[in-house]
Amino acid sequence: MAVLGLLYILHFFAPTSSSQAAGGAFIERLAQRTEDLDTASGPDVVAAQMTAFREWEQSPGTRFGDLKDIHQPTLVVNGIHDEMIPVSNSYRLAENLPNAVLLAYPDSGHGSLFQFHVSFTRQVAAFLASDSPFAPY
């Protein structure tokens, strides 16, 4: 497995044998894709994302005040062991969006949607198929 694949597994999957194995399976599925590939992000994108992540972790004053005005149904997805965006941040987001549904996967990190791809696909399909104006399902 290439070094990039190993780094991806270490950063996107929980440090358990089952999550690391799911990460390896994801890398294998990813390697099968040969068409319509995404352009790789560079260091500037990584730096901007990390700055945004760290800023989001701070919650001064009425930081979430504007979220109450967003009434679009929103699906918030996170892994319980996500070290890049802690699940507590996803909880705060869902708590402050009036029509949010929080989906938190066990034994997973930032790559939870890749680790639980079958469940994630079903959950998203149900969410998108709902005609409820409020948190679908």
C-alpha positions as CSV (number, residue, x, y, z in Angstrom):
1,M,0.0,0.0,0.0
2,A,1.4,3.4,-0.9
3,V,2.5,5.9,1.8
4,L,-0.4,8.2,0.9
5,G,-2.8,5.4,1.5
6,L,-1.3,4.6,4.9
7,L,-1.4,8.3,5.9
8,Y,-5.0,8.5,4.8
9,I,-5.9,5.5,7.0
10,L,-4.1,6.9,10.0
11,H,-5.8,10.3,9.7
12,F,-9.3,9.3,8.6
13,F,-10.0,6.1,10.5
14,A,-10.1,5.3,14.2
15,P,-7.0,3.6,15.8
16,T,-8.8,0.2,16.2
17,S,-8.2,-2.9,14.1
18,S,-11.7,-2.9,12.7
19,S,-11.6,0.7,11.6
20,Q,-8.0,0.4,10.2
21,A,-9.2,-2.7,8.2
22,A,-12.1,-0.7,6.9
23,G,-9.7,2.0,5.9
24,G,-7.6,-0.5,4.0
25,A,-10.8,-1.7,2.2
26,F,-11.6,1.9,1.3
27,I,-8.2,2.4,-0.2
28,E,-8.6,-0.7,-2.3
29,R,-12.0,0.5,-3.5
30,L,-10.5,3.9,-4.2
31,A,-7.7,2.4,-6.3
32,Q,-10.3,0.7,-8.5
33,R,-11.6,4.0,-9.7
34,T,-9.8,5.0,-12.9
35,E,-12.2,7.6,-14.5
36,D,-13.5,11.0,-13.4
37,L,-10.8,11.4,-10.6
38,D,-10.8,14.4,-8.3
39,T,-7.9,16.8,-8.5
40,A,-5.6,16.5,-5.5
41,S,-5.7,19.4,-3.0
42,G,-2.5,21.2,-2.3
43,P,-0.9,22.5,0.9
44,D,-2.7,25.8,0.7
45,V,-6.1,24.0,0.9
46,V,-4.9,21.9,3.8
47,A,-3.7,25.0,5.7
48,A,-7.0,26.8,5.1
49,Q,-9.0,23.8,6.2
50,M,-7.0,23.4,9.4
51,T,-7.4,27.1,10.2
52,A,-11.2,26.8,9.7
53,F,-11.3,23.6,11.9
54,R,-9.4,25.3,14.8
55,E,-11.5,28.4,14.5
56,W,-14.7,26.3,14.7
57,E,-13.6,24.7,17.9
58,Q,-13.8,28.1,19.6
59,S,-17.3,29.2,20.5
60,P,-17.1,32.9,21.7
61,G,-20.3,34.9,22.2
62,T,-23.2,34.2,19.9
63,R,-21.1,32.2,17.4
64,F,-24.0,30.0,16.5
65,G,-26.6,32.7,16.4
66,D,-27.0,32.8,12.6
67,L,-27.6,29.0,12.4
68,K,-31.1,29.3,13.9
69,D,-32.1,31.1,10.7
70,I,-31.2,28.2,8.5
71,H,-34.3,26.1,8.1
72,Q,-33.1,23.8,5.3
73,P,-33.0,20.2,6.4
74,T,-29.4,19.3,7.1
75,L,-27.7,16.0,7.6
76,V,-24.6,16.3,9.8
77,V,-22.3,13.2,9.6
78,N,-19.3,12.5,11.8
79,G,-17.3,9.6,13.3
80,I,-17.2,9.3,17.0
81,H,-13.4,9.2,17.0
82,D,-12.9,12.0,14.4
83,E,-9.7,13.9,15.5
84,M,-10.0,16.4,12.6
85,I,-13.5,17.6,13.5
86,P,-14.5,16.4,16.9
87,V,-18.0,14.9,17.2
88,S,-18.7,17.6,19.8
89,N,-18.5,20.2,17.0
90,S,-21.0,18.2,14.9
91,Y,-23.3,18.0,17.9
92,R,-23.1,21.8,18.4
93,L,-23.9,22.3,14.7
94,A,-26.9,20.0,14.9
95,E,-28.0,21.5,18.1
96,N,-28.2,25.0,16.6
97,L,-29.6,24.1,13.2
98,P,-33.4,23.8,13.6
99,N,-33.9,21.0,11.1
100,A,-30.7,19.0,11.5
101,V,-30.2,15.3,11.9
102,L,-26.9,14.1,13.4
103,L,-25.6,10.8,12.2
104,A,-22.5,9.7,14.3
105,Y,-20.9,6.5,13.4
106,P,-19.2,4.3,16.0
107,D,-15.6,3.1,15.8
108,S,-14.8,5.6,13.1
109,G,-12.9,8.8,12.5
110,H,-13.0,11.5,9.8
111,G,-13.6,8.9,7.1
112,S,-16.8,7.5,8.7
113,L,-18.7,7.8,5.5
114,F,-16.1,5.7,3.7
115,Q,-15.9,3.2,6.5
116,F,-19.7,2.8,6.7
117,H,-20.3,3.5,3.0
118,V,-23.3,1.2,2.6
119,S,-25.1,2.6,5.7
120,F,-24.1,6.1,4.7
121,T,-25.5,5.7,1.2
122,R,-28.8,4.4,2.6
123,Q,-29.1,7.2,5.2
124,V,-28.4,9.9,2.6
125,A,-30.8,8.4,0.1
126,A,-33.6,8.3,2.8
127,F,-32.7,11.9,3.9
128,L,-32.8,13.2,0.3
129,A,-36.0,11.2,-0.6
130,S,-37.9,12.7,2.3
131,D,-40.4,15.4,1.5
132,S,-40.7,16.5,5.2
133,P,-39.9,20.3,5.6
134,F,-38.5,19.3,9.0
135,A,-35.6,17.0,9.9
136,P,-36.3,14.2,7.4
137,Y,-36.7,10.5,8.3
